[in-house]
Amino acid sequence: MNKIVLNIGLLAFFLSIIFFSQKGLPIEQVILKSFAIFVILTTLLGILVLLFLRAINKTSQKKSENLANIGRK
């Protein structure tokens, strides 16, 4: 899952390099802005993935507890 998040971040990084270079900005600003987008997007996607996985784990744990309780009766 982390590999997917990193690949999406890298895609955004290179697309933002293309976008900012088309605006005619100096190369330093292009790289700095693109790196900032990469860091922010990768961090946010990582947090979303963690929350999503925790929600899935919580749901599956509740289902397994319900099945265990049904089996005990």
C-alpha positions in Angstrom: 0.0 0.0 0.0 2.9 2.4 0.8 4.3 1.7 -2.7 1.1 2.8 -4.3 1.0 6.0 -2.2 4.6 6.8 -3.1 3.9 6.2 -6.8 1.0 8.5 -6.7 3.1 11.1 -5.0 5.9 10.8 -7.6 3.3 11.1 -10.4 2.0 14.3 -8.8 5.6 15.5 -8.5 6.5 15.1 -12.1 3.1 16.4 -13.3 3.6 19.5 -11.2 7.1 20.0 -12.6 5.6 20.0 -16.1 2.8 22.3 -15.0 5.0 24.9 -13.2 7.7 24.8 -16.0 5.0 25.7 -18.5 4.3 28.8 -16.5 7.8 30.0 -17.1 9.0 29.9 -13.4 12.7 29.6 -12.6 13.8 26.0 -12.1 14.5 26.5 -8.4 10.9 27.5 -7.8 9.6 24.8 -10.0 11.5 22.1 -8.0 10.6 23.6 -4.6 6.9 23.9 -5.4 6.8 20.4 -6.9 8.6 18.9 -3.9 6.2 20.7 -1.5 3.3 19.2 -3.5 4.9 15.7 -3.3 5.5 15.9 0.5 2.0 17.2 1.2 0.2 14.8 -1.1 2.2 11.8 0.0 1.6 12.6 3.7 -2.1 13.1 3.3 -2.5 9.9 1.2 -0.6 8.0 3.8 -2.9 9.2 6.6 -5.9 8.4 4.5 -4.6 4.9 3.9 -3.9 4.3 7.6 -7.4 5.5 8.5 -9.0 3.3 5.8 -7.0 0.2 6.9 -8.0 0.8 10.6 -11.6 1.1 9.6 -11.4 -2.2 7.7 -9.7 -3.9 10.6 -12.2 -2.7 13.1 -15.1 -3.9 10.9 -13.6 -7.3 10.3 -12.8 -7.7 14.0 -16.5 -6.9 14.9 -17.7 -9.4 12.3 -15.3 -12.1 13.7 -16.5 -11.4 17.2 -20.1 -11.7 16.1 -19.4 -15.0 14.4 -17.6 -16.3 17.5 -20.5 -15.3 19.7 -23.0 -17.1 17.4 -20.8 -20.2 17.4 -20.7 -20.3 21.2 -24.5 -20.3 21.6 
